[in-house]
Amino acid sequence: MAIGKRFFYGYVIVFAVWLVMFVCTAGVDTFSVFMPVLMEELGWTSGTLSLGYTIGLVIAAVMSPVAGMLTDKIGPRQTVIIGAIIGGAGLCLISQISQPWHFYLTCGFIAPVGISLAYIVATVTTVRRWFARKAALMVSLAMTGSGLGIVVFAPLVYSLITDYGWRATYLVLGITMAVGAAIGGTLLIKSPELKGTYPDGIKPAQAMPGSGVEYADRTEQWPVSKAMKTSTFWFLILAQIGYFIAMVGLLTQFVTWGQVDVGMPPATAVSMLSVFVFSSVVGRFIVASISDALMPRFGRKPMLFLCTIGITLAMFCAPMVSSVVSATIFVIWVGFCYGSCFGLFPTYLGDLFGTANLPTLFGVVFMVISLVGAVGPWGFGMMLDWRGNYDLAFLATGVICLLSVIFLGLIKMPTER
């Protein structure tokens, strides 16, 4: 049977990554739902809890290059399964905490180590290796797992906490992540060549028609040491820092922001989080499809500019949000732009440097933006403790986002020095 007539296994890869990201969301993006309950029951401040989450972001960031190297060395399947076991165990252990250091150890170290191995580096780079012509759409489609995970887990976690308490809820989340991510991990294969096929299921000569835009050849070698000597590598990192600080900071404080700054009841704030995520999923589909269509002539920059400028404007407008109606508009706006950036930037990295060394490269990029982005949750939390609202936090991140837009404009195809 000819290769072109076979079912393309790349779609199984997309599903597997979707599943892994869906269940990992249980440990990544539900913290804002737990936070008000933990503050009340344990008597801890927003700053104390946000510090634990920030430590977790730092640990996850440091582990990202390790995840990339393991993906290149032993493959995404083994990397994700190892991460699923460690991350699931970490979430279960959070249910036993009673002191701040317990929280820092479990939520700040054990769970992030596992989640980092399973969640994004090993998965997203594998999808990117399996697709070229439809790279942005397939990466974004796979990453909707994290978005839809929030839609499902945010209200589910709120209900479980209300009915059974936060300790039992963390046990449920830990088991869910361990089992679900392990199942998804078993379906992963490192590259289409190992399955006897090509990216997109199309022979290389047919994969990319004549293009007026430069992009790196799939087999082009860009080890980290070589890539770090280019301005392109650092401009790409700086272009992502603004939106990452803004979104990580907002997501960890989302429910509290809704209650304190907007005056929403807790249930309304949780439901608003689902609106945010739904709009991010829609943004990923729409912008990724347009980006793939524009790629042959204009590259990915036009859509990346649209998304980063959108987040920048949203940050400056955030202090004016004062009602459920204006909050809904703000949440849809930010969610759409965030979802678009989240899917496009990893794809753009492959456009610039190829996919031969992509897991390790993405691991280093994700480490740097995560380390810098880790100030987001801590900064937002401290601003709340100091000022009683998040206005100054939004304005500060708006300035940082504006700088990121400038760095995005400076990105060019990398050249060896």
Stockholm file with secondary structure:
# STOCKHOLM 1.0

chainA/1-417         MAIGKRFFYGYVIVFAVWLVMFVCTAGVDTFSVFMPVLMEELGWTSGTLSLGYTIGLVIAAVMSPVAGMLTDKIGPRQTVIIGAIIGGAGLCLISQISQPWHFYLTCGFIAPVGISLAYIVATVTTVRRWFARKAALMVSLAMTGSGLGIVVFAPLVYSLITDYGWRATYLVLGITMAVGAAIGGTLLIKSPELKGTYPDGIKPAQAMPGSGVEYADRTEQWPVSKAMKTSTFWFLILAQIGYFIAMVGLLTQFVTWGQVDVGMPPATAVSMLSVFVFSSVVGRFIVASISDALMPRFGRKPMLFLCTIGITLAMFCAPMVSSVVSATIFVIWVGFCYGSCFGLFPTYLGDLFGTANLPTLFGVVFMVISLVGAVGPWGFGMMLDWRGNYDLAFLATGVICLLSVIFLGLIKMPTER
#=GR chainA/1-417 SS CCGGGSCCTHHHHHHHHHHHHHHHHHHHSCHHHHHHHHHHHHCCCHHHHHHHHHHHHHHHHHHHHHHHHHHHHHCHHHHHHHHHHHHHHHHHHHTTCCSHHHHHHIIIIIHHHHHHHHTTHHHHHHHHHHCSTTHHHHHHHHHHHHHHHHHHHHHHHHHHHHHHCHHHHHHHHHHHHHHHHHHHHHTCCSCGGGGTCCGGGSCHHHHSCCCSSCCCCTTCCCCHHHHTTSHHHHHHHHHHHHHHHHHHHHHHTHHHHHHHTSCCCHHHHHHHHHHHHHHHHHHHHHHHHHHHHHHHHHCSHHHHHHHHHHHHHHHHHGGGCCSHHHHHHHHHHHHHHHHHHHHHHHHHHHHHHCSTTHHHHHHHHHHHHHHHHTHHHHHHHHHHHHHSSSHHHHHHHHHHHHHHHHHHHTCCCCCCC
#=GC SS_cons         CCGGGSCCTHHHHHHHHHHHHHHHHHHHSCHHHHHHHHHHHHCCCHHHHHHHHHHHHHHHHHHHHHHHHHHHHHCHHHHHHHHHHHHHHHHHHHTTCCSHHHHHHIIIIIHHHHHHHHTTHHHHHHHHHHCSTTHHHHHHHHHHHHHHHHHHHHHHHHHHHHHHCHHHHHHHHHHHHHHHHHHHHHTCCSCGGGGTCCGGGSCHHHHSCCCSSCCCCTTCCCCHHHHTTSHHHHHHHHHHHHHHHHHHHHHHTHHHHHHHTSCCCHHHHHHHHHHHHHHHHHHHHHHHHHHHHHHHHHCSHHHHHHHHHHHHHHHHHGGGCCSHHHHHHHHHHHHHHHHHHHHHHHHHHHHHHCSTTHHHHHHHHHHHHHHHHTHHHHHHHHHHHHHSSSHHHHHHHHHHHHHHHHHHHTCCCCCCC
//
